[in-house]
Amino acid sequence: MPLVTLEDIYLSYGQPPLIDHINLVIKRGERVCLIGRNGAGKSTLLKILTGQIVADDGVLKRASGVKIAQLEQSVPQDAQGSVFDVITQGLGAEGELAKRYHHLILQLGNNPSDQTMRDLEDCQSELDRVNGWDINQRVESIITKMNLDADVDISSLSGGYKRRVLLARALVCNPDLLLLDEPTNHLDIDAIQWVEQFLLKWEGSLLFISHDRRFMDNLATRFIEIDRGQLAEFNCNYATYLQRKEDILEVEEKQNALFDKRLSQEEVWIRQGIKARRTRNEGRVRALESMRREYADRRKQLSTARMDIQQAEKSGKIVAEAENISFTFDGSDEPVVRNFSTLIQRGDKVGFIGRNGVGKTTLIKLLLSELSPQQGSIKTGTNLSVAYFDQYRSALDEEKTVQDNVSGGRDMLEIGGKSRHVISYLQDFLFAPERCRQPVKALSGGERNRLLLATLFTQPSNILVLDEPTNDLDIDTLDLLEELLIDYKGTIILVSHDRAFLNNVVTSTLVFEGNGNINQYIGGYDDWLRQRKAEQPAVPEQASKAHSKTQTTAKKLSYKEQRELDNLPQQIESLETQIAEVSELISQPDFYKGDRTETAKTETQLSEFQQQLSHCYERWELLENQ
């Protein structure tokens, strides 16, 4: 059954049109991945589906009663309030009522007063009037399902947990279709896998934009590509899509070549003069005019970036050698690095894997002698020329133009021993001349990343430090960057949460495994998974999941923590039973006909049970990962 249908949709901000008479049907239960180059119109298409943008022509049809929710590409800078408050924003006016009720329950528990009780009675009456009790339960349910703390301020959460809260806000209204724009951007691998597994179990339909190839392949049931204003459908996996796309472009190139040859022959014929305009040749003349119009209307494939990395002279054979180094920030009890040793040699390509905030950037600074360890020693090599890609793009001046950021105000650059105009150089990175004169603050995320790469590659280097270089890059640019790094003769230190990118580029991996422990593995992400699995001790098949995880972590926990972890499954089961019993009581038709004081006590009790359950899940996750 179609949830949403686009018929002959056309949208233009000038010539050529951004969306050129496309058709699309999204059915119930589908997980559709929308792919295409930066600027091809992917985000615009999502906005047409939500009604934020109205197309110039065509018809948008929605099934009766269909609900559509969207998760934004980036976390809003002004996001504030408790987790509960943010999630209720997805429910409109009814959500505001649930939010008010939740705060009154908390206020009643912390500082009871007659006024609070009266306010609570008014709120309960309003919930009765709009039949809104299931709304409050729906919010509580999704908070529990996503392992969130309802009363924590969103501003204090990590980027991954903020994205989880925003996903909960999108899902709380039980949408039939969920729209996601780059959901994995700036998430660490653990958070990406959590989102991936959650969406695989979710029963609604999904339309998402992503450049994370592993994420796309694991999640999508079909691919839709937008290219030069047109949509093409691919019912296959990502690898097969790449092959089919290559075949399509090859056929298109051959057809264009044949057409151009025929056009050239006809142009020669028309120039022969008067005999070409005789009556019997008028049809041929009209055909030529038609061919000329077709050629003028043809939209050529968008050009691909032509990036190149300038190589400096070779560094010494040893780039960095660390022996039993440890580092802890002032005021912290937890070490970022504990007794770590490694040897990085010229030509090594080393990947870093770990959660956001675990200390990957700190270790890079230690290895490059920008920080000094509190224990152990670090030796850095000779003749090091370091080029640094910063995920926060701090090297870019927002107020300066694109070309001034690259050239420092000069017109000419020295690239590969030759002098090049800055505009010509930036065109290799897909910046049109008029775009080069705009300030950086006007650029999209993908354009900023391309600009940072353009700035980076003006410097000859023998060491590349790349901190999340793949965010916002389209697949074509990502593939090109991948090829450049594979062919790079110098040393690479790569921080990335893109599993396919790590697999394809790095030769070894440093993995942050908790409590300052860092272990080194040969190969990329998949190689680490295989080696880690081989190192884990075997457990009986009948052992429970919780008991299995307890065994693997027992050596790392104190006696008290181990006892706590052993008791958590029983506590969780007991709390879930109590929540079910109280929820059943509240759902009874006569519940709110009783004494208001007693109903408030029961609701407070339910809220306390849910908070305790959320805390138990947090402790379980924390203790398991030690």
KANORSUL-V799537 format. One record per residue. PSI is psi in radians with two decimals (none if undefined). OMEGA is omega in whole degrees, 0 to 359 (NA if undefined). Layout:
# KANORSUL-V799537
psi={PSI PSI}
omega={OMEGA OMEGA}
This chain:
# KANORSUL-V799537
psi={2.15 2.26 -0.76 2.42 2.25 2.24 1.99 0.76 2.30 2.32 2.27 2.38 0.44 -3.04 2.45 2.85 2.56 -0.76 2.09 1.47 1.07 2.79 2.46 2.40 2.24 2.15 2.89 2.34 -0.04 2.67 1.73 2.25 2.20 2.06 2.80 2.95 2.77 2.28 0.06 -0.32 0.29 -0.93 -0.61 -0.70 -0.69 -0.69 -0.54 -0.70 -0.62 -0.16 0.06 -0.51 2.37 2.21 2.69 -0.55 2.82 3.10 2.32 2.08 2.31 2.45 2.67 2.19 0.12 2.42 2.33 2.28 2.70 2.45 2.11 2.80 -0.64 2.70 2.19 2.37 -0.47 0.23 2.17 2.92 3.04 2.86 -0.76 -0.78 -0.78 -0.73 -0.67 -0.27 -0.40 0.00 0.12 -2.43 -0.67 -0.59 -0.65 -0.63 -0.73 -0.67 -0.79 -0.75 -0.76 -0.77 -0.62 -0.64 -0.76 -0.74 -0.66 -0.64 -0.57 -0.69 1.33 2.49 2.86 -0.67 -0.73 -0.71 -0.71 -0.73 -0.66 -0.69 -0.70 -0.72 -0.72 -0.68 -0.70 -0.69 -0.68 -0.74 -0.69 0.11 0.87 0.27 -0.52 -0.38 -0.85 -0.74 -0.59 -0.72 -0.82 -0.68 -0.77 -0.51 -0.75 -0.77 -0.62 0.15 0.92 2.76 2.04 -0.54 0.15 2.47 2.34 -0.49 -0.36 -0.08 2.76 2.92 -0.67 -0.72 -0.56 -0.76 -0.61 -0.69 -0.75 -0.58 -0.71 -0.68 -0.66 -0.57 -0.29 -0.40 0.18 1.04 2.63 -0.53 2.21 2.25 2.19 2.26 1.84 1.06 -0.30 -0.06 2.27 0.24 2.55 3.03 -0.70 -0.76 -0.69 -0.78 -0.61 -0.84 -0.75 -0.87 -0.65 -0.80 -0.53 -0.56 -0.33 2.44 -0.12 3.11 2.69 2.30 2.06 2.60 2.30 2.66 0.11 1.85 -0.67 -0.76 -0.80 -0.83 -0.65 -0.47 -0.67 2.41 -0.34 2.82 2.44 2.17 2.35 2.12 2.08 0.72 -0.09 2.68 2.44 2.42 2.43 1.88 1.36 -3.12 3.11 -0.71 -0.72 -0.64 -0.79 -0.74 -0.79 -0.68 -0.73 -0.74 -0.73 -0.79 -0.61 -0.78 -0.74 -0.73 -0.72 -0.77 -0.73 -0.66 -0.74 -0.75 -0.79 -0.63 -0.79 -0.76 -0.75 -0.74 -0.73 -0.59 -0.66 -0.73 -0.78 -0.47 -0.10 -0.23 -2.44 -0.58 -0.38 -0.27 0.19 2.74 -0.75 -0.19 0.11 -0.62 -0.67 -0.65 -0.77 -0.66 -0.68 -0.74 -0.66 -0.71 -0.67 -0.75 -0.73 -0.72 -0.71 -0.58 -0.21 2.30 1.96 2.69 2.43 2.44 2.74 2.51 2.53 1.27 2.66 2.49 2.22 2.25 2.30 3.08 2.72 2.51 3.07 2.86 -0.71 2.19 -0.84 2.40 2.07 2.38 1.95 0.84 2.58 2.58 2.30 2.35 2.61 2.35 -0.02 2.53 -0.33 2.18 2.50 -0.70 2.32 2.05 0.94 2.36 2.47 2.83 2.09 2.13 2.86 2.26 -0.15 2.55 1.78 2.17 2.56 2.26 2.30 2.84 2.74 2.33 0.08 -0.35 0.33 -0.79 -0.64 -0.74 -0.70 -0.79 -0.61 -0.81 -0.51 0.18 0.42 -0.36 2.68 2.34 2.67 -0.39 2.68 -3.04 2.67 2.27 2.22 2.64 -3.03 2.73 0.80 2.20 1.84 2.28 2.27 2.15 2.03 2.16 -0.42 -0.01 0.64 -0.31 -0.26 2.36 1.99 -0.56 -0.41 2.81 2.91 -0.84 -0.60 -0.54 -0.59 -0.72 -0.19 0.49 -0.16 2.75 -0.48 2.57 2.63 1.85 2.05 0.59 0.05 2.64 2.26 2.53 2.48 -0.62 -0.75 -0.74 -0.75 -0.46 -0.49 -0.41 0.38 0.52 2.04 2.70 -0.73 -0.54 -0.53 -0.41 0.04 2.69 2.70 -0.56 -0.26 -0.06 2.69 3.01 -0.76 -0.68 -0.66 -0.71 -0.71 -0.67 -0.72 -0.67 -0.71 -0.74 -0.75 -0.72 0.02 -0.28 2.19 2.37 2.76 0.00 2.16 2.14 1.99 1.95 1.78 1.05 -0.24 -0.20 2.27 -0.08 2.45 2.94 -0.68 -0.80 -0.64 -0.76 -0.71 -0.78 -0.71 -0.82 -0.73 -0.75 -0.63 -0.67 -0.18 2.30 -0.25 -2.79 2.46 2.30 2.01 2.09 2.09 2.60 0.16 1.84 -0.71 -0.68 -0.77 -0.79 -0.67 -0.37 -0.82 2.70 -0.31 2.83 2.31 2.13 2.20 1.96 0.37 2.57 0.56 0.04 2.21 2.20 2.60 2.40 2.59 2.37 -2.90 -2.66 -0.88 -0.61 -0.68 -0.77 -0.75 -0.76 -0.67 -0.74 -0.69 -0.49 -0.34 2.36 2.53 2.56 2.65 2.51 -0.56 -0.09 2.47 2.83 -0.76 -0.71 -0.65 -0.79 -0.60 -0.74 -0.74 -0.37 -0.04 -0.67 -0.35 -0.11 2.60 2.92 -0.76 -0.75 -0.65 -0.73 -0.72 -0.78 -0.70 -0.58 -0.24 -0.77 -0.70 -0.69 -0.76 -0.76 -0.73 -0.76 -0.72 -0.65 -0.77 -0.71 -0.74 -0.72 -0.80 -0.69 -0.68 -0.70 -0.79 -0.58 -0.13 2.43 -0.57 0.01 -0.84 0.07 -0.20 -2.96 2.29 -0.62 -0.74 -0.71 -0.65 -0.69 -0.73 -0.72 -0.69 -0.71 -0.76 -0.77 -0.71 -0.74 -0.74 -0.68 -0.71 -0.70 -0.75 -0.72 -0.72 -0.74 -0.69 -0.75 -0.68 -0.81 -0.74 -0.83 -0.63 -0.60 0.05 none}
omega={180 173 182 178 172 180 172 183 181 178 181 171 187 179 356 181 178 178 194 174 182 175 181 175 176 184 181 176 180 170 188 177 178 183 180 181 172 180 183 178 183 180 178 179 177 181 175 180 181 181 178 176 177 181 178 182 179 186 173 180 174 175 182 176 184 178 179 177 183 172 185 181 182 178 180 181 184 179 181 183 180 177 179 181 183 182 181 177 179 183 177 184 179 177 177 179 177 178 180 180 181 181 178 177 178 181 179 180 184 184 185 177 179 181 178 179 179 178 180 179 178 181 178 179 180 177 176 184 183 181 189 183 179 179 179 179 179 178 180 182 183 175 178 183 183 175 180 175 188 190 176 178 185 182 182 185 175 179 180 180 174 179 178 178 180 175 177 178 180 186 188 180 182 183 173 181 179 179 181 179 181 185 184 182 175 174 174 187 179 180 178 181 178 179 181 182 179 183 176 181 183 188 180 176 188 170 186 174 178 171 177 190 178 179 180 185 182 191 191 171 170 181 172 180 173 185 179 175 183 176 173 185 180 178 185 175 188 181 178 176 181 180 180 179 179 179 180 181 178 178 179 180 179 180 178 180 178 179 181 179 178 179 179 179 180 178 176 181 185 181 180 171 194 183 178 183 175 185 184 180 182 178 180 178 178 178 178 179 177 179 178 178 179 180 181 182 184 177 181 178 180 181 180 178 179 183 175 182 178 181 172 175 183 171 173 183 178 177 178 177 181 179 174 182 175 179 176 178 179 178 180 177 184 179 174 178 182 174 185 177 176 175 177 183 181 179 177 174 191 177 177 178 178 180 174 178 184 177 182 179 178 180 177 180 176 183 179 176 173 171 178 178 177 175 179 184 177 175 177 185 183 175 180 174 189 170 190 173 184 182 180 175 182 179 182 175 186 186 180 178 179 184 179 177 181 190 183 178 179 177 186 177 174 183 179 179 180 179 179 175 185 179 178 180 182 176 175 180 173 174 176 182 181 178 181 184 179 178 182 183 179 184 172 179 180 179 179 178 177 178 179 176 178 178 182 187 171 183 171 183 168 172 175 173 186 181 181 182 189 182 174 179 176 189 180 179 178 179 180 178 179 180 179 181 178 182 183 185 181 182 181 169 190 171 182 173 176 188 179 180 177 180 188 189 194 177 175 187 171 186 177 189 173 177 178 180 180 180 183 181 176 176 185 186 181 177 177 180 180 181 179 180 180 182 184 179 179 178 178 182 184 180 180 180 181 181 179 181 178 180 184 182 189 184 185 184 172 180 181 180 179 178 179 181 179 184 185 179 180 178 182 179 180 180 179 177 180 179 180 181 181 179 178 179 182 183 179 184 185 187 186 174 181 181 184 180 181 179 179 178 180 179 177 179 179 179 179 178 182 177 178 179 178 178 180 178 179 180 179 180 181 183 179 186 177 NA}
